[in-house]
């Protein structure tokens, strides 16, 4: 495991240390011990033991994810849908490196859950990065829901547009064309359509 050399790990540790200091005024010794260990059994115990603080579970899940340990999967998926966007970023980073075949299905379920749309940005971006069979259908579904001009979650729609352009799948053409008139999504939709082929843009 090379978590200590991972920039996202270093960013996570700095963030968590600041959170703990703001909450309690003092960082416990267990924080440094957990951040420094690479023992998968010790890390897994943190995930399963009752009463562990969120920061401990996040560190343990991240480290196990980078090590390719599938026992991190459920904890990382929960963090991917957390209300704190920075935790979502950390979880997505670890999930990509975990390489668990269940990840794309879980990300698609989170992204398309309209009750959790406020937290769908990172699952959407993760789907584009994974390039899995679930990616394009899920992104199309979410994008179509974001097309009303007054939709407050337009940033999620924008991530869908950009992701579909990255994936370059022609199945996205109709949904992207529908986004062309949108005041916030139109330019990105035009760019993504151009990535599908020079004849993809119509009426934009």
C-alpha positions in Angstrom: 0.0 0.0 0.0 1.3 3.4 -0.9 -1.3 5.7 0.6 1.3 8.0 2.2 2.5 8.9 -1.2 -1.0 9.5 -2.6 -1.8 13.3 -2.8 -5.4 12.7 -2.1 -4.5 10.8 1.1 -2.3 13.7 2.3 -5.2 16.1 1.5 -7.6 14.0 3.4 -5.3 13.7 6.5 -4.9 17.5 6.5 -8.6 18.0 6.3 -9.5 15.5 9.0 -6.8 16.9 11.3 -8.3 20.4 11.0 -11.8 19.0 11.5 -10.8 17.3 14.7 -8.9 20.4 16.0 -11.9 22.5 15.3 -14.3 20.1 17.1 -12.2 19.1 20.1 -9.2 21.3 20.2 -6.8 18.3 20.3 -5.9 15.6 17.8 -5.9 12.1 19.6 -2.9 9.9 19.4 -5.0 7.3 17.6 -5.3 9.6 14.6 -1.6 9.5 13.9 -1.4 5.8 14.6 -4.2 5.0 12.2 -2.8 7.3 9.5 0.5 5.6 9.8 -0.6 1.9 9.7 -0.8 -0.3 6.7 -2.1 -3.4 8.5 -5.2 -4.4 6.6 -6.6 -6.3 9.6 -6.2 -3.3 11.9 -7.8 -1.1 9.3 -10.7 -3.5 8.8 -11.3 -3.7 12.6 -11.7 0.1 12.6 -14.5 -0.3 9.9 -16.3 -2.9 11.9 -15.9 -1.9 15.5 -18.8 0.0 17.0 -18.4 3.6 18.1 -15.6 4.5 15.8 -15.6 8.2 14.8 -16.2 9.1 11.2 -12.6 10.3 10.6 -11.3 6.9 11.7 -13.7 5.0 9.3 -12.8 7.4 6.5 -9.0 6.8 6.9 -9.5 3.0 7.2 -11.8 2.8 4.2 -9.5 5.0 2.1 -6.4 3.0 2.9 -8.1 -0.4 2.3 -9.5 1.0 -1.0 -6.0 1.9 -2.2 -4.8 -1.5 -1.2 -7.5 -3.1 -3.3 -9.2 -4.7 -0.3 -12.9 -5.3 -1.2 -13.9 -5.0 2.5 -13.6 -1.2 2.0 -16.4 -1.2 -0.6 -19.5 -0.5 1.5 -17.9 2.2 3.6 -16.6 4.0 0.5 -20.0 3.9 -1.2 -21.5 5.4 1.9 -18.9 8.2 1.9 -19.5 8.7 -1.8 -23.0 9.9 -1.0 -22.0 12.0 2.0 -23.3 15.5 2.4 -19.7 16.7 2.7 -18.4 17.0 -0.9 -14.8 16.6 0.2 -15.6 13.2 1.6 -17.2 12.3 -1.6 -14.1 13.3 -3.5 -11.9 11.1 -1.3 -14.3 8.1 -1.6 -14.4 8.4 -5.4 -10.6 8.5 -5.5 -10.4 5.3 -3.4 -13.2 3.5 -5.3 -11.4 4.0 -8.6 -8.3 2.4 -7.2 -10.2 -0.3 -5.4 -11.4 -1.6 -8.8 -14.4 -3.4 -7.3 -16.9 -4.6 -10.0 -19.8 -3.5 -7.9 -18.7 0.2 -8.0 -20.3 1.3 -11.2 -23.7 -0.2 -10.2 -23.5 1.5 -6.9 -22.5 4.8 -8.4 -25.4 4.6 -10.9 -27.9 3.9 -8.2 -26.6 6.9 -6.2 -26.6 9.2 -9.3 -30.1 8.3 -10.4 -31.7 8.5 -6.9 -33.7 11.7 -7.3 -34.2 12.0 -3.5 -30.4 12.4 -3.2 -29.8 14.5 -6.3 -28.1 17.2 -4.2 -25.3 14.8 -3.5 -25.1 13.2 -7.0 -22.2 15.3 -8.4 -19.4 12.9 -7.4 -21.3 9.7 -8.4 -21.9 11.3 -11.8 -18.2 12.2 -12.2 -17.2 8.7 -11.0 -19.4 7.1 -13.6 -17.7 9.0 -16.4 -14.3 8.0 -15.0 -15.2 4.3 -14.7 -16.4 3.9 -18.3 -18.5 1.0 -17.2 -21.6 -0.4 -19.0 -23.8 1.4 -16.5 -22.2 4.8 -17.1 -23.9 6.1 -20.2 -27.5 5.0 -19.4 -27.2 6.5 -15.9 -25.8 9.8 -17.1 -28.5 10.1 -19.8 -31.2 9.5 -17.2 -29.8 12.1 -14.8 -29.3 14.6 -17.6 -32.8 14.4 -18.8 -34.1 15.2 -15.3 -31.9 18.3 -15.1 -33.0 19.9 -18.4 -35.7 22.3 -17.0 -34.1 25.7 -17.1 -35.1 26.4 -13.4 -33.7 23.1 -12.1 -31.5 24.0 -9.0 -29.2 21.1 -9.6 -27.8 22.2 -12.9 -24.2 21.5 -11.8 -25.2 17.8 -11.7 -26.5 18.2 -15.3 -23.3 19.9 -16.4 -21.3 17.0 -15.0 -23.5 14.6 -17.0 -23.0 16.6 -20.2 -19.2 16.7 -19.7 -19.1 13.0 -18.7 -21.1 12.0 -21.8 -18.7 13.9 -24.0 -15.8 12.2 -22.3 -17.3 8.8 -22.9 -18.1 9.6 -26.5 -21.0 7.1 -26.8 -23.4 7.9 -29.7 -26.3 6.8 -27.5 -25.9 10.2 -25.7 -26.6 12.2 -28.9 -30.4 12.8 -28.3 -30.0 13.8 -24.7 -27.1 16.1 -25.5 -29.1 17.8 -28.3 -31.9 18.3 -25.8 -29.5 20.2 -23.6 -28.4 22.6 -26.3 -31.1 25.3 -25.5 -30.4 25.2 -21.8 -28.8 28.5 -20.6 -26.2 26.8 -18.4 -25.7 23.5 -20.2 -25.8 24.5 -23.9 -22.2 25.3 -24.5 -20.9 22.2 -22.8 -23.5 20.1 -24.7 -22.3 21.5 -28.0 -18.7 20.7 -27.1 -19.7 17.2 -26.0 -21.7 16.6 -29.2 -18.6 17.6 -31.2 -16.7 14.8 -29.5 -19.3 12.3 -30.8 -18.7 13.4 -34.4 -18.7 16.5 -36.5 -22.3 15.8 -37.7 -23.7 15.4 -34.2 -24.6 19.0 -33.5 -28.0 20.0 -34.9 -29.7 23.3 -34.3 -27.0 24.5 -31.9 
